[in-house]
Amino acid sequence: MLTAALLTKLTPFLLGGWLWIWQQSKKKITPALLYLLALALLLRLVLLFQTPLFYAPDEEAHFNYIRYLALKKKLPTELHRTNSRSKDWEYYQPPLYYLLLAPLYKVVHHWQPRNLSLQVYSLRLVSLFFALATAYFSSRLLWSQRNPFPALAVLLFFLFLPSYLFLSVMINNDNLLFLLTALALYLLAEDNWGRQRSLLLGLVLGLSFLTKLSAIVPVAVVFFYWGLKFISSPAQRRELLQSFIFLFLLAGTGLALVFWRNYYSFKLWNPEAVVNVPVYWASYQEAWQRTLPYLRQTFWAAAGIYNNLRFWPHLNSFLLSIAAGGWLILFFLRWKKENLNVFPLGLGKNKFFLALSAGLILNLLLLARFAWLYRQGQGRFLYPSLLISAWFLLRGWTAGFYFLRWRSRWGWWGALGLFFLYYALHFVTFNLVKFSQL
């Protein structure tokens, strides 16, 4: 409660500090970036140490998987339903994330075997590192000295989107998947199909499959982009075929290892149906009416073990409505043949944009399937496509700025930064108060 009160009193000064730093950044952008990173780090550290142990989705199950590997030195072979008393329903997940964290757990456990808090905090710190690296690669692939605003705008999403802010410091394999996805897209955006780069990209895709099967989303983006390049660049086809072999072999090896482990341990190729509790909807309409609000709210600002702490739950509808209205304005401006590049947002390479959009569509289909089968339409399942999701939202919002005749890019970025900082600061304060009441 003391931390929440202190953060509440500091909020006006932190927001005022942003406005002052932002004004100075017209000459040099580095101070503004450092200020944003410092605040993002501060808020994450507050959530990391103030969130009660295991008060995040599936955190205890992920922790038990790491502990099992560290202490028993073998992969688990048992399966239990989600929310079972054994707290081990994540045992069916691909093992890379847990294998990486097991040595750290073993060291901390050997040093402080009875200090559960220290063990959890040390593992959460790894997630913090993954999150900052994800933000770096996601913004870096859009960076341009001539037009830094796409990278800066996307960076605000990765640093201060409330739900992601919370998730990014909890124990879960999603954070490693997000990092590998960002790294794969960063490598893909360079459009280098040489042998070394193709091997590196294929390795990243293979490791993504060994982290979580949701890696099918970034893998689909890469191969869709490859297909577009193959069709449109006849002169590069020999090089592209060579790169395809590397990508297919390395990504396929990662997926094959996951299937082999599943069959060896559980006698199933994919134990998803055994672990997750099936749900039977009365109709498609009921599924849609229940899933869509839950998806919106948990994408924007939710925390807690069951995403039960919803902050400003109706704001997300307002933000989505503004973005949708902005896209209508964009179509109107195109019809009027006016300049649409007052606020360019990067992704100018049509093939890359189409590949990312295809990945988002696949991500939405997979999420819809999971929601229909198991009533788990959580917003975090869309985060493998957070980059392109952020782009679509930002493109709609910026159209509104254009419509209001606000032509200053610095003014747009300053206002966007102020909104995200205000949103994130109040989200953290809200959750600290709720945590103190548990």
C-alpha positions, 0 to 999 in steps of 0.5 A, a space after each residue: 500500500 505504501 508503494 501505491 501511495 508513493 507512486 500516486 504522488 510521483 505520477 504528476 512529476 513523472 508525467 511532467 518530466 516526460 513533457 519536459 524531456 520530450 520538448 528537449 528531445 526535438 534536438 536530441 532523441 536519446 534523453 527521451 528514450 532513456 527516460 522511457 526505458 528508466 520508467 519502464 524498468 521502474 514499473 516492471 521492478 515494482 510489479 516484479 517484487 510487489 505482485 504476490 507469489 504465483 499471482 499471475 496466469 499459470 505462474 506456479 505451474 511454470 515454476 514447478 516445471 523449472 523446479 522439476 527439471 532442476 531437482 530431478 534432472 529429467 523431463 516430466 512424464 505426467 499430465 494433469 488437467 489445468 487448475 488441478 491441485 498438483 499445479 503441474 499442468 504446464 509439463 506438456 510444454 516444449 522444454 527450452 524455456 524451462 531448461 534455460 532457467 533450471 540452472 538459475 533455480 538450482 543455484 538459488 535453491 542451493 543457496 537459499 533452499 527455504 526462501 521461495 520468494 527469492 527463487 521466484 524473484 530471480 526467475 522473474 528477473 529473467 523475464 524482465 531481461 527477455 521483455 527489454 530485449 523484445 522491445 529493443 528488437 521490435 523497435 529496431 527493425 522499424 528504426 530509421 534516422 530519417 523517420 524514427 517515429 514508427 520505432 518510437 511509437 511501437 516502443 511505447 506499446 512494448 514498454 507500457 501496454 498494461 497487460 504486457 507490462 504485467 506479463 513481461 515480469 512473470 514466470 512463463 514461456 511466453 516471454 522467451 517466445 516473444 523475444 525469439 519472435 522479435 529476433 526472427 522478424 528483425 532478421 527477416 526485415 533485413 531481407 538478407 537471404 545469404 547462407 549465414 543469415 538463413 542459418 541464423 533465422 532457421 535456428 531462431 525458428 527452431 528454438 521458437 518451436 522448442 519454446 512453445 507451439 505458438 511459434 507457428 505464427 512467426 514461422 508462418 510469417 517467415 515462410 509467407 514472406 519467403 514465398 512472396 520474395 520467390 514469386 516476385 524476384 526471379 533473379 534471386 530464386 537460387 539463393 532463395 531455394 538454398 535459404 528455404 532448405 536451411 529454414 525448413 530443416 532447422 525449423 522442422 528439426 525444432 518441431 520434430 523434437 517437440 513431437 518426439 518428446 511428446 510421444 516419448 513422454 506422454 505417448 501423444 503427439 500433442 497433449 493439449 486436449 488432455 491438459 486443457 479442460 474442454 468447454 461446450 458452448 450453446 452456440 457460436 453467438 454465445 461464444 462470440 459474446 463471451 470471448 470478445 469482451 474478455 479478449 479486448 480487456 485482457 489484451 489491454 489492461 488485465 492482471 491477476 492469476 485469472 486475469 481477474 484484475 481488469 483496469 478501466 475495462 471500457 477504455 479498450 472499446 474506446 481505443 479500438 473505436 478511435 482506431 476503426 474511425 481512423 481507418 475510415 478516415 484513411 479510406 476517405 482521404 485515399 478517395 480524396 487523393 490526399 497525402 496519407 504519409 503525414 505520419 508515415 509508420 514504416 513497414 513500407 515494404 509491401 511484402 513484409 507488411 503482407 507477411 505480418 498481416 498474414 501472421 496476425 490472421 493466423 494468430 487470430 484463427 488459432 486464438 479463436 480455436 483455443 477460445 472455442 475449444 477451451 474458453 481461453 481467448 486471452 489477449 496475451 495469446 495475440 502478443 506474438 503478433 503485437 508488432 503488427 497489431 500495434 501498427 494497425 492501431 497506431 495507423 488508425 490513431 494517427 489518421 485522427 491526428 491528421 483529421 484534426 490538422 495536427 501535423 507535428 510528428 513531435 506533438 503526436 509522439 509526445 501525446 502518445 507517450 503521455 497517454 501510455 505513461 498515464 495508462 501504465 502508471 495508473 494500472 500499476 497503482 491500481 494493481 498494487 492496491 488490489 494486491 494489498 487487499 489479498 
